Amino acid sequence: MDFKDYNGVWVFIEEKDGVISQVSLELLGAGRKLADKRGVELAGIIIGENVRSLASTIFEYGADTAYVYDQPIFKHYRTESYMKALLECTNKYKPEIILFGATSTGKDLASAVATDLPTGLTADTTELDVDEETGLLLASRPAFGGNIMATILCKKYRPQMATVRAKVMKALDPQPGRKGTIIEEEISLREDDIRTKVLQIVEATTKKVRIDEADIIVAGGKGLGSSEGFQIVHELADVLGGAVGASRDVVEAGWIEHPHQVGQTGVTVTPKIYFAIGISGAIQHIVGMKNSSLIIAINKDSEAPIFNTCHYGIVGDAFEIVPLLIEQFKTAIRKEGLTHAREV
């Protein structure tokens, strides 16, 4: 394999109902940095029906080129059809790096494409960098249960591929009017060529907890001792008008359901304020909340790793400190005549 034939950084642009997913915009920001470091172009590949207009958006968020497959056969995501389009485009233009969001669609498509090429794939990446000289993608992610960070390289094959967690990268501020090159592609696929058929789309009717959308999160860990002790997290969250988060140990202990779990095996969050109460700060948890605007940690262990990540740290007993915070916030709410502290 001649690596000189491979050039450029690509981002798979995931969309639904004509709206680009946030993780794709975040990856354009990360991809822009990688492309600039290598001195190459950043491209987005868009696959779907009536999606050509999305090219203008990805240009505003950093892309130089948009490869567009806009055909009725791509109306709904199916592994086989999308894989064939991406494989054809990859073999034709030979990108050096391809990034996917670590969504259900991104993971499914990336693994199928990597298997067929074949090449390597680093899953659930939380940090990205590139060697300026060799072009090696440095894709890092927690390993061994979150106890270490492993940087994974693909030295023998191209393109280098990675899926990246949502919320761990930052999208660039859009530049309205920024232009790029649209390359329209077509593929000779008939419906009879695709083994999977979409018969009906059923929207979920159950209401799920979305802590990744919360501005304020109060998260608790095993340091709170029991499910009863964990209730102070709920109390503080109620006063603040925030969401409740938890460490993996708390979820595994059955104190709260998995949708509240923050970290590598849970949800990645970027709230304006993140309270970490009784959370020691394992790497696995840190990667899920380190990009929060303000992190406040409360832990009686002054050596807890969480204090290396937080902006403000309080060393002490959470059962003494949190009730005091609750009373102070309630007092502020009463004075201002508000519903909860989030409105302050």
Residue frames relative to the residue before (quaternion, step in Angstrom):
aa qw qx qy qz dx dy dz
M 1.0000 0.0000 0.0000 0.0000 0.00 0.00 0.00
D 0.2367 -0.7779 0.5702 0.1170 3.57 -0.72 1.10
F 0.3306 -0.7863 0.4903 0.1787 3.57 -0.32 1.27
K 0.5517 0.6267 -0.3940 0.3842 3.60 1.20 -0.42
D 0.6117 0.5668 -0.3444 0.4312 3.57 1.22 -0.44
Y 0.6944 0.4730 -0.2553 0.4785 3.57 1.25 -0.44
N 0.1170 0.8074 -0.5596 0.1457 3.55 -0.78 1.05
G 0.7591 0.3967 -0.2810 0.4329 3.55 -1.03 0.80
V 0.3187 -0.7132 0.5962 0.1854 3.52 -1.32 0.49
W 0.1171 -0.7980 0.5900 0.0364 3.57 -0.87 1.00
V 0.1393 -0.7386 0.6511 0.1051 3.53 -1.31 0.55
F 0.3444 -0.6996 0.5822 0.2301 3.57 -0.88 0.92
I 0.2462 -0.7921 0.5478 0.1096 3.57 -0.62 1.18
E 0.1668 -0.7989 0.5749 0.0594 3.54 -0.41 1.25
E 0.0271 0.8063 -0.5891 0.0455 3.58 -0.87 0.93
K 0.0788 -0.7640 0.6370 0.0656 3.51 -1.30 0.43
D 0.8423 -0.0280 -0.0350 0.5371 3.55 -0.78 1.09
G 0.7258 -0.4689 0.2416 0.4416 3.55 0.98 0.89
V 0.6333 0.4929 -0.3332 0.4949 3.58 1.27 0.21
I 0.3780 -0.7296 0.5261 0.2192 3.58 -0.79 1.04
S 0.4825 -0.6725 0.4766 0.2961 3.57 -0.91 0.90
Q 0.5993 -0.5924 0.4071 0.3524 3.56 -1.12 0.69
V 0.6362 0.5403 -0.3484 0.4265 3.59 0.95 -0.77
S 0.6187 0.5343 -0.3531 0.4551 3.62 1.07 -0.61
L 0.6401 0.5041 -0.3216 0.4825 3.59 1.03 -0.74
E 0.6262 0.5279 -0.3290 0.4702 3.58 1.06 -0.75
L 0.6757 0.4954 -0.2935 0.4602 3.57 0.98 -0.84
L 0.5821 0.5504 -0.3793 0.4630 3.58 1.14 -0.49
G 0.6277 0.5261 -0.3278 0.4709 3.58 1.09 -0.69
A 0.6740 0.4720 -0.2855 0.4913 3.56 0.95 -0.90
G 0.6581 0.5243 -0.3031 0.4474 3.57 0.98 -0.86
R 0.6016 0.5664 -0.3509 0.4406 3.56 1.10 -0.72
K 0.6585 0.5070 -0.3047 0.4653 3.57 0.98 -0.85
L 0.6561 0.5016 -0.3105 0.4706 3.57 0.97 -0.84
A 0.6674 0.5101 -0.3014 0.4511 3.58 0.92 -0.93
D 0.6555 0.5083 -0.3111 0.4640 3.58 0.98 -0.84
K 0.6419 0.5305 -0.3220 0.4503 3.55 1.02 -0.79
R 0.7235 0.4093 -0.2249 0.5084 3.57 1.10 -0.74
G 0.3997 -0.7259 0.4697 0.3043 3.57 1.23 -0.33
V 0.5443 0.5986 -0.3966 0.4337 3.57 1.08 0.78
E 0.6205 -0.5476 0.4102 0.3832 3.56 -1.32 0.09
L 0.2830 -0.6983 0.6254 0.2030 3.52 -1.33 0.47
A 0.0418 -0.8089 0.5863 -0.0141 3.56 -0.81 1.03
G 0.2176 -0.7289 0.6269 0.1683 3.53 -1.26 0.49
I 0.1989 -0.7578 0.6049 0.1422 3.58 -1.04 0.71
I 0.1145 -0.8092 0.5763 -0.0070 3.53 -0.64 1.23
I 0.0123 -0.7933 0.6073 -0.0406 3.57 -0.76 1.09
G 0.4442 0.6771 -0.5005 0.3060 3.57 -0.83 0.97
E 0.5067 -0.5940 0.5005 0.3740 3.54 -1.27 -0.46
N 0.8293 0.0516 -0.0983 0.5476 3.58 -0.86 1.03
V 0.4301 0.7232 -0.4306 0.3266 3.56 0.95 0.92
R 0.3953 0.7473 -0.4715 0.2509 3.60 1.23 -0.06
S 0.6415 0.5609 -0.3227 0.4120 3.57 1.02 -0.81
L 0.5706 0.6087 -0.3808 0.3986 3.60 1.20 -0.39
A 0.4977 0.6720 -0.4235 0.3484 3.58 1.21 -0.36
S 0.6369 0.5417 -0.3393 0.4310 3.59 0.97 -0.82
T 0.6377 0.5301 -0.3255 0.4542 3.58 1.08 -0.69
I 0.6977 0.4605 -0.3042 0.4568 3.59 0.83 -0.86
F 0.5709 0.5553 -0.3901 0.4621 3.60 1.16 -0.42
E 0.6524 0.5193 -0.3107 0.4563 3.57 0.97 -0.85
Y 0.7303 0.4016 -0.2247 0.5048 3.58 1.15 -0.62
G 0.7939 -0.4028 0.1547 0.4284 3.59 1.12 0.55
A 0.5709 0.6113 -0.3956 0.3793 3.61 1.15 -0.32
D 0.3596 -0.7175 0.5587 0.2091 3.56 -1.21 0.67
T 0.7976 0.1411 -0.0239 0.5860 3.55 1.11 -0.81
A 0.1337 -0.7599 0.6287 0.0972 3.56 -1.17 0.61
Y 0.1708 -0.7370 0.6472 0.0932 3.55 -0.85 1.07
V 0.0648 -0.8475 0.5257 -0.0348 3.56 -0.48 1.21
Y 0.0771 -0.7361 0.6718 0.0298 3.54 -0.96 1.04
D 0.0649 0.8135 -0.5667 0.1132 3.56 -0.17 1.32
Q 0.3109 0.7385 -0.5272 0.2827 3.57 -0.02 1.35
P 0.6273 -0.5689 0.3742 0.3778 3.63 -1.08 0.63
I 0.6165 0.5738 -0.3611 0.4003 3.60 1.05 -0.65
F 0.6915 0.4526 -0.2699 0.4940 3.59 1.25 -0.37
K 0.2820 0.7928 -0.5052 0.1919 3.60 1.22 0.31
H 0.7780 0.1683 -0.0894 0.5987 3.58 0.97 -0.88
Y 0.5111 -0.6378 0.4690 0.3347 3.57 -1.05 0.68
R 0.1106 0.7309 -0.6684 0.0831 3.50 -1.02 1.01
T 0.5840 -0.6290 0.3804 0.3443 3.55 -0.83 0.99
E 0.7011 0.5147 -0.2848 0.4029 3.55 0.76 -1.08
S 0.7064 0.4625 -0.2788 0.4576 3.59 0.80 -0.97
Y 0.6806 0.4787 -0.2929 0.4710 3.59 0.88 -0.91
M 0.6292 0.5397 -0.3330 0.4495 3.57 1.02 -0.78
K 0.6546 0.5139 -0.3213 0.4518 3.59 0.92 -0.88
A 0.6555 0.5035 -0.3147 0.4666 3.60 0.98 -0.82
L 0.6973 0.4736 -0.2851 0.4562 3.58 0.84 -0.93
L 0.6267 0.5259 -0.3336 0.4683 3.57 1.06 -0.72
E 0.6522 0.5178 -0.3180 0.4533 3.57 0.92 -0.90
C 0.6861 0.4845 -0.2818 0.4638 3.56 0.91 -0.94
T 0.6423 0.5294 -0.3128 0.4575 3.57 1.03 -0.82
N 0.6887 0.4764 -0.2824 0.4679 3.59 0.88 -0.91
K 0.6543 0.5244 -0.3045 0.4518 3.56 1.15 -0.62
Y 0.8238 0.2638 -0.1015 0.4913 3.58 0.83 -1.03
K 0.2563 -0.8411 0.4521 0.1500 3.59 1.34 -0.21
P 0.0137 0.8015 -0.5954 0.0540 3.60 0.29 1.23
E 0.5073 -0.6508 0.4811 0.2959 3.55 -1.20 0.55
I 0.7911 0.0941 0.0036 0.6044 3.56 1.09 -0.84
I 0.0341 -0.7634 0.6437 0.0414 3.58 -1.11 0.74
L 0.1341 -0.7940 0.5915 0.0423 3.58 -0.87 1.03
F 0.0938 -0.7754 0.6240 0.0244 3.54 -1.09 0.85
G 0.4878 -0.6059 0.5226 0.3490 3.56 -1.18 0.47
A 0.4271 -0.6985 0.5088 0.2663 3.57 -1.05 0.74
T 0.2594 0.7350 -0.5615 0.2778 3.53 0.71 1.21
S 0.6904 -0.4362 0.3278 0.4749 3.59 -1.22 0.03
T 0.6604 0.4915 -0.3026 0.4803 3.59 1.02 -0.77
G 0.6825 0.5075 -0.2919 0.4376 3.57 0.82 -0.99
K 0.6630 0.5009 -0.3036 0.4663 3.57 0.94 -0.87
D 0.6587 0.5171 -0.3065 0.4525 3.55 0.95 -0.91
L 0.7045 0.4674 -0.2697 0.4609 3.57 0.82 -0.99
A 0.6615 0.5217 -0.3156 0.4367 3.59 0.88 -0.92
S 0.6770 0.4909 -0.3042 0.4563 3.59 0.89 -0.87
A 0.6400 0.5196 -0.3267 0.4622 3.59 1.04 -0.75
V 0.6738 0.4931 -0.2902 0.4676 3.58 0.92 -0.92
A 0.6576 0.5190 -0.3157 0.4455 3.59 0.92 -0.91
T 0.6485 0.5244 -0.3159 0.4523 3.57 1.02 -0.77
D 0.7149 0.4697 -0.2583 0.4489 3.55 0.92 -0.88
L 0.6095 0.6131 -0.3717 0.3384 3.63 0.98 -0.70
P 0.3369 0.6533 -0.1294 -0.6656 1.96 1.35 -2.05
T 0.0185 0.7794 -0.6262 -0.0115 3.56 -1.26 0.40
G 0.6173 -0.5443 0.4031 0.4002 3.56 -1.26 -0.04
L 0.1050 -0.7721 0.6232 0.0673 3.55 -1.28 0.41
T 0.1745 -0.7625 0.6160 0.0934 3.56 -0.81 1.04
A 0.2291 -0.8171 0.5209 0.0919 3.58 -0.60 1.16
D 0.8595 0.1273 -0.1055 0.4836 3.54 -1.25 0.66
T 0.1340 0.8137 -0.5457 0.1489 3.56 0.89 0.97
T 0.1832 -0.7900 0.5766 0.0994 3.58 -1.09 0.74
E 0.7718 0.1690 -0.1283 0.5995 3.61 1.27 -0.21
L 0.0863 -0.8025 0.5901 0.0191 3.57 -1.02 0.84
D 0.1313 0.7460 -0.6486 0.0749 3.52 -1.15 0.74
V 0.2013 -0.7721 0.5871 0.1366 3.57 -1.25 0.16
D 0.4314 -0.6657 0.5404 0.2805 3.56 -1.09 0.72
E 0.4651 -0.7230 0.4368 0.2647 3.57 -0.58 1.17
E 0.7258 0.4574 -0.2492 0.4493 3.58 0.95 -0.86
T 0.7874 0.3454 -0.1727 0.4805 3.57 0.74 -1.06
G 0.3965 -0.7214 0.4780 0.3065 3.58 1.16 -0.53
L 0.4045 0.7185 -0.4765 0.3052 3.59 1.24 0.17
L 0.3518 -0.7185 0.5648 0.2025 3.54 -0.88 1.01
L 0.2005 -0.7654 0.6039 0.0962 3.57 -0.82 1.04
A 0.0135 0.8208 -0.5657 0.0782 3.56 -0.03 1.32
S 0.0747 -0.8346 0.5457 -0.0091 3.57 -0.44 1.22
R 0.0753 0.7776 -0.6196 0.0760 3.53 -1.14 0.76
P 0.5841 -0.5641 0.4305 0.3940 3.62 -1.15 0.47
A 0.0610 -0.7908 0.6089 0.0109 3.56 -1.09 0.77
F 0.7997 0.2666 -0.2237 0.4892 3.55 -1.33 0.24
G 0.7497 -0.4174 0.2144 0.4667 3.52 0.72 1.16
G 0.6673 -0.5167 0.3003 0.4444 3.56 1.19 0.44
N 0.4917 0.6935 -0.4143 0.3249 3.58 1.26 0.14
I 0.7864 0.1326 -0.0947 0.5958 3.60 1.20 -0.39
M 0.3762 -0.6646 0.5789 0.2857 3.55 -1.32 0.23
A 0.1428 -0.7945 0.5879 0.0527 3.57 -0.78 1.07
T 0.2056 -0.7546 0.6120 0.1174 3.56 -0.95 0.92
I 0.1634 -0.8278 0.5362 0.0225 3.54 -0.54 1.25
L 0.1402 -0.7971 0.5863 0.0360 3.56 -0.89 1.02
C 0.2065 -0.7295 0.6351 0.1477 3.54 -1.23 0.56
K 0.1025 -0.8756 0.4715 0.0236 3.57 0.19 1.29
K 0.7707 0.4184 -0.1921 0.4405 3.58 1.06 -0.70
Y 0.7867 0.3047 -0.1440 0.5172 3.60 1.16 -0.41
R 0.1172 -0.7573 0.6377 0.0783 3.53 -1.30 0.44
P 0.5340 -0.1732 -0.8273 -0.0216 1.53 -2.12 1.31
Q 0.4754 -0.6134 0.5359 0.3324 3.53 -1.32 0.31
M 0.0947 -0.8364 0.5398 -0.0082 3.57 -0.78 1.01
A 0.0358 0.7900 -0.6108 0.0392 3.55 -1.14 0.71
T 0.2497 -0.6891 0.6475 0.2086 3.52 -1.25 0.56
V 0.1789 -0.8089 0.5587 0.0388 3.55 -0.97 0.92
R 0.5080 -0.6669 0.4619 0.2896 3.54 -0.92 0.97
A 0.5108 -0.6144 0.5048 0.3266 3.55 -1.15 0.65
K 0.8229 0.2913 -0.2283 0.4312 3.53 -1.27 0.62
V 0.6100 0.5546 -0.3799 0.4195 3.63 1.18 -0.05
M 0.7061 0.3326 -0.2377 0.5782 3.59 1.27 -0.30
K 0.3347 -0.7432 0.5396 0.2107 3.56 -1.20 0.38
A 0.4313 -0.6811 0.5307 0.2616 3.53 -0.97 0.92
L 0.4992 -0.6274 0.5005 0.3267 3.55 -1.16 0.57
D 0.5413 -0.5504 0.4926 0.4018 3.56 -1.22 0.34
P 0.4630 -0.7064 0.4501 0.2899 3.62 -0.71 0.99
Q 0.2440 -0.7394 0.6110 0.1429 3.53 -1.19 0.71
P 0.2943 -0.7887 0.5115 0.1721 3.60 -0.05 1.26
G 0.8023 0.2788 -0.2193 0.4801 3.53 -0.94 0.92
R 0.4506 0.6761 -0.4682 0.3473 3.61 1.24 -0.07
K 0.2430 -0.8063 0.5302 0.0982 3.57 -0.83 0.98
G 0.0316 -0.7796 0.6248 0.0281 3.52 -1.32 0.33
T 0.5700 -0.5924 0.4539 0.3437 3.55 -1.33 -0.13
I 0.1933 -0.7690 0.6001 0.1053 3.57 -0.84 1.00
I 0.0698 -0.7735 0.6298 0.0154 3.55 -0.82 1.06
E 0.1803 -0.8093 0.5541 0.0737 3.57 -0.40 1.24
E 0.1119 -0.7980 0.5921 0.0110 3.52 -0.83 1.08
E 0.1265 -0.7659 0.6234 0.0933 3.54 -1.23 0.50
I 0.1439 -0.7791 0.6047 0.0814 3.52 -1.13 0.64
S 0.4192 -0.7146 0.5048 0.2426 3.57 -0.98 0.87
L 0.2578 0.7467 -0.5632 0.2424 3.54 0.11 1.35
R 0.1530 -0.7603 0.6240 0.0951 3.53 -1.04 0.85
E 0.6467 -0.5239 0.3726 0.4106 3.54 -1.18 0.47
D 0.6316 0.5467 -0.3316 0.4385 3.59 1.06 -0.70
D 0.6164 0.5621 -0.3448 0.4304 3.60 1.22 -0.43
I 0.6876 0.4671 -0.2638 0.4893 3.59 1.23 -0.47
R 0.3796 -0.7677 0.4763 0.1991 3.54 -0.65 1.11
T 0.7020 0.4316 -0.2616 0.5025 3.58 1.11 -0.62
K 0.1243 -0.7914 0.5964 0.0502 3.57 -0.91 0.93
V 0.3150 -0.7193 0.5862 0.1996 3.56 -1.06 0.80
L 0.1763 -0.8204 0.5400 0.0650 3.56 -0.44 1.23
Q 0.7942 -0.1003 0.1177 0.5877 3.55 1.00 -0.85
I 0.2487 -0.7321 0.6119 0.1665 3.56 -1.12 0.70
V 0.0834 -0.7991 0.5953 0.0102 3.59 -0.61 1.16
E 0.3017 -0.7585 0.5524 0.1688 3.56 -0.57 1.16
A 0.5266 -0.6326 0.4679 0.3220 3.56 -1.04 0.83
T 0.2474 -0.7880 0.5491 0.1275 3.57 -0.95 0.88
T 0.5932 0.5631 -0.3769 0.4348 3.58 1.22 -0.23
K 0.4039 -0.7104 0.5270 0.2331 3.54 -1.07 0.78
K 0.1318 -0.8100 0.5696 0.0459 3.57 -0.61 1.13
V 0.5412 -0.5984 0.4825 0.3409 3.52 -1.22 0.59
R 0.0843 -0.7940 0.6016 0.0227 3.61 -0.85 0.98
I 0.0526 -0.8309 0.5536 0.0168 3.58 0.34 1.20
D 0.5744 0.5976 -0.3873 0.4036 3.60 1.19 -0.38
E 0.6807 0.4620 -0.2883 0.4899 3.60 1.26 -0.22
A 0.5268 0.6698 -0.3911 0.3477 3.60 1.28 -0.12
D 0.4206 -0.6919 0.5307 0.2504 3.57 -1.13 0.72
I 0.7693 0.1705 -0.0898 0.6091 3.57 1.19 -0.64
I 0.0150 -0.7872 0.6164 -0.0135 3.57 -0.89 0.97
V 0.1270 -0.7457 0.6499 0.0744 3.54 -0.98 0.91
A 0.0360 -0.8286 0.5577 -0.0339 3.57 -0.41 1.24
G 0.1598 -0.7974 0.5779 0.0684 3.55 -1.06 0.79
G 0.2432 -0.7796 0.5653 0.1159 3.52 -1.24 0.58
K 0.7442 -0.4058 0.2879 0.4457 3.57 -1.33 -0.06
G 0.5135 0.6527 -0.4115 0.3754 3.58 1.24 -0.25
L 0.6020 0.5616 -0.3536 0.4440 3.58 1.26 -0.24
G 0.5400 -0.7300 0.3182 0.2725 3.54 1.34 0.15
S 0.8054 -0.1107 0.1261 0.5686 3.59 0.88 -0.85
S 0.6651 -0.4819 0.3729 0.4317 3.55 -1.31 0.18
E 0.6115 0.5374 -0.3470 0.4657 3.58 1.13 -0.60
G 0.6602 0.5031 -0.2999 0.4701 3.57 0.96 -0.86
F 0.6160 0.5735 -0.3326 0.4254 3.56 1.14 -0.71
Q 0.5269 0.6645 -0.4010 0.3465 3.60 1.20 -0.39
I 0.5792 0.5796 -0.3990 0.4115 3.62 1.11 -0.45
V 0.5602 0.5752 -0.3841 0.4558 3.59 1.23 -0.43
H 0.6540 0.5033 -0.3012 0.4778 3.58 0.94 -0.91
E 0.6543 0.5311 -0.3173 0.4348 3.58 0.94 -0.88
L 0.6789 0.4725 -0.2919 0.4803 3.58 0.90 -0.91
A 0.6371 0.5281 -0.3268 0.4566 3.59 0.99 -0.81
D 0.6336 0.5337 -0.3311 0.4518 3.61 0.99 -0.79
V 0.6643 0.5034 -0.3026 0.4623 3.58 0.94 -0.89
L 0.7235 0.4481 -0.2336 0.4703 3.57 0.97 -0.90
G 0.3909 -0.7037 0.4966 0.3248 3.57 1.20 -0.39
G 0.4888 0.6816 -0.4005 0.3689 3.54 1.20 0.64
A 0.5441 -0.5918 0.4845 0.3450 3.53 -1.38 -0.02
V 0.4273 -0.6887 0.5284 0.2530 3.55 -1.25 0.46
G 0.0781 -0.7831 0.6165 0.0246 3.54 -0.91 0.99
A 0.1287 -0.7996 0.5837 0.0587 3.56 -1.26 0.22
S 0.4910 -0.6160 0.5216 0.3277 3.53 -1.30 0.37
R 0.6799 -0.4909 0.3450 0.4217 3.57 -1.24 0.28
D 0.6276 0.5561 -0.3417 0.4244 3.60 0.96 -0.83
V 0.6440 0.5254 -0.3185 0.4559 3.57 1.01 -0.80
V 0.6587 0.4978 -0.3046 0.4749 3.57 0.96 -0.87
E 0.6716 0.4962 -0.3002 0.4612 3.58 0.92 -0.88
A 0.6501 0.5037 -0.3127 0.4752 3.58 1.17 -0.55
G 0.5024 -0.6918 0.3977 0.3330 3.58 1.28 -0.15
W 0.4092 0.7269 -0.4678 0.2923 3.59 1.21 0.35
I 0.7870 -0.0012 0.0264 0.6164 3.57 1.20 -0.55
E 0.5858 -0.6202 0.3965 0.3391 3.59 -1.18 0.52
H 0.7001 -0.5255 0.3213 0.3613 3.54 -1.29 0.55
P 0.6040 0.5736 -0.3904 0.3922 3.68 0.94 -0.62
H 0.6530 0.5082 -0.3137 0.4658 3.61 1.23 -0.31
Q 0.5243 0.6725 -0.4011 0.3346 3.59 1.26 -0.21
V 0.1873 -0.7699 0.6048 0.0796 3.54 -0.90 1.03
G 0.5992 0.5815 -0.4073 0.3699 3.58 -0.90 0.85
Q 0.7986 -0.3329 0.2219 0.4495 3.53 -1.37 -0.10
T 0.7672 0.3022 -0.1810 0.5360 3.60 0.96 -0.78
G 0.6642 0.4455 -0.3055 0.5167 3.55 1.29 0.31
V 0.7354 -0.3590 0.3178 0.4788 3.54 -0.85 -1.06
T 0.3113 -0.7032 0.6026 0.2132 3.56 -1.13 0.67
V 0.0656 -0.8278 0.5569 -0.0182 3.57 -0.72 1.08
T 0.0952 -0.7798 0.6160 0.0582 3.57 -1.23 0.55
P 0.0856 0.8291 -0.5482 0.0693 3.63 0.60 1.05
K 0.6202 -0.5119 0.4260 0.4146 3.53 -1.31 0.11
I 0.7888 0.0764 -0.0249 0.6094 3.59 1.09 -0.78
Y 0.0407 -0.7892 0.6127 -0.0099 3.56 -0.91 0.97
F 0.1540 -0.7670 0.6188 0.0707 3.58 -0.70 1.12
A 0.0925 -0.7705 0.6295 0.0392 3.58 -0.84 1.01
I 0.0046 -0.8349 0.5461 -0.0680 3.56 -0.19 1.31
G 0.8384 0.0220 -0.0557 0.5417 3.57 -0.57 1.15
I 0.5049 0.6173 -0.4264 0.4269 3.56 1.21 0.58
S 0.4016 -0.7515 0.4683 0.2337 3.59 -0.59 1.11
G 0.4457 -0.7182 0.4343 0.3114 3.58 1.03 -0.75
A 0.1252 0.7904 -0.5817 0.1461 3.59 0.80 0.99
I 0.6555 -0.5279 0.3647 0.3983 3.58 -1.16 0.62
Q 0.6343 0.5612 -0.3341 0.4137 3.55 0.95 -0.87
H 0.6842 0.4492 -0.2831 0.5000 3.58 1.04 -0.72
I 0.6338 0.5724 -0.3299 0.4024 3.57 0.94 -0.92
V 0.6694 0.5137 -0.3210 0.4301 3.61 0.89 -0.87
G 0.6692 0.5156 -0.2986 0.4439 3.55 1.20 -0.41
M 0.8124 0.2370 -0.1199 0.5192 3.61 1.19 -0.28
K 0.4335 0.7574 -0.4245 0.2412 3.59 1.28 -0.11
N 0.6806 0.4829 -0.2945 0.4658 3.60 1.18 -0.42
S 0.3422 0.7262 -0.5145 0.3013 3.60 1.23 0.36
S 0.5663 -0.6292 0.4122 0.3370 3.58 -1.03 0.77
L 0.7943 0.0198 0.0200 0.6068 3.59 1.00 -0.83
I 0.0789 -0.7987 0.5965 0.0056 3.58 -0.71 1.11
I 0.0721 -0.7825 0.6185 -0.0080 3.54 -0.81 1.11
A 0.0968 -0.8210 0.5625 0.0156 3.58 -0.60 1.14
I 0.0785 -0.7615 0.6424 0.0349 3.54 -1.12 0.81
N 0.2443 0.7584 -0.5622 0.2213 3.55 -0.57 1.16
K 0.4230 -0.7263 0.4772 0.2565 3.57 -0.93 0.83
D 0.6182 0.5062 -0.3423 0.4943 3.58 1.31 -0.17
S 0.3272 -0.7861 0.4930 0.1788 3.58 -0.33 1.23
E 0.6789 0.4773 -0.2820 0.4814 3.60 1.25 -0.37
A 0.3804 0.7429 -0.4822 0.2663 3.61 1.24 0.08
P 0.5419 -0.6592 0.4171 0.3128 3.62 -0.86 0.93
I 0.5421 0.6383 -0.4067 0.3651 3.60 1.13 -0.52
F 0.6279 0.5562 -0.3398 0.4254 3.60 1.11 -0.60
N 0.6032 0.5441 -0.3600 0.4588 3.60 1.27 -0.19
T 0.7092 0.4421 -0.2335 0.4970 3.55 1.31 -0.34
C 0.6625 0.5557 -0.3112 0.3942 3.58 1.02 -0.77
H 0.4898 -0.6300 0.5161 0.3111 3.54 -1.32 0.37
Y 0.7727 0.0791 -0.0362 0.6288 3.56 1.14 -0.76
G 0.0653 -0.8118 0.5803 0.0062 3.56 -0.91 0.93
I 0.1315 -0.7684 0.6231 0.0628 3.54 -1.04 0.86
V 0.1951 -0.7696 0.6001 0.0978 3.57 -0.67 1.13
G 0.5022 0.6358 -0.4593 0.3642 3.56 -0.53 1.15
D 0.6716 -0.4907 0.3846 0.4003 3.53 -1.39 0.00
A 0.4373 -0.7236 0.4722 0.2493 3.57 -0.60 1.16
F 0.6564 0.5290 -0.3166 0.4348 3.58 1.07 -0.68
E 0.6471 0.4438 -0.3201 0.5308 3.55 1.30 -0.11
I 0.7130 0.4851 -0.2526 0.4388 3.57 0.95 -0.93
V 0.6828 0.5163 -0.3088 0.4146 3.60 0.78 -0.99
P 0.6451 0.5041 -0.3488 0.4561 3.67 0.87 -0.75
L 0.6246 0.5272 -0.3394 0.4656 3.59 1.07 -0.66
L 0.6389 0.5146 -0.3196 0.4741 3.58 1.02 -0.82
I 0.6376 0.5392 -0.3251 0.4439 3.56 0.95 -0.88
E 0.6746 0.4936 -0.2963 0.4620 3.58 0.90 -0.91
Q 0.6478 0.5178 -0.3191 0.4588 3.57 1.00 -0.81
F 0.6643 0.4891 -0.3073 0.4744 3.58 0.96 -0.83
K 0.6330 0.5282 -0.3346 0.4565 3.60 1.01 -0.78
T 0.6348 0.5295 -0.3217 0.4616 3.57 1.02 -0.82
A 0.6590 0.5066 -0.3031 0.4660 3.56 0.96 -0.91
I 0.6359 0.5367 -0.3201 0.4529 3.57 1.04 -0.80
R 0.6618 0.5086 -0.3056 0.4583 3.57 0.94 -0.93
K 0.6554 0.5256 -0.3133 0.4428 3.58 0.95 -0.87
E 0.7440 0.4049 -0.2139 0.4866 3.56 1.00 -0.87
G 0.3943 -0.7378 0.4664 0.2874 3.57 1.27 -0.23
L 0.4202 0.7186 -0.4483 0.3256 3.56 1.12 0.71
T 0.5930 -0.5664 0.4399 0.3660 3.53 -1.35 0.14
H 0.7746 -0.1124 0.0996 0.6144 3.55 1.01 -0.87
A 0.6995 -0.5188 0.3131 0.3789 3.54 -1.30 0.41
R 0.5322 0.6438 -0.4109 0.3654 3.61 1.15 -0.42
E 0.6657 0.5188 -0.2954 0.4477 3.58 1.19 -0.57
V 0.4778 0.6865 -0.4408 0.3258 3.60 1.26 -0.24
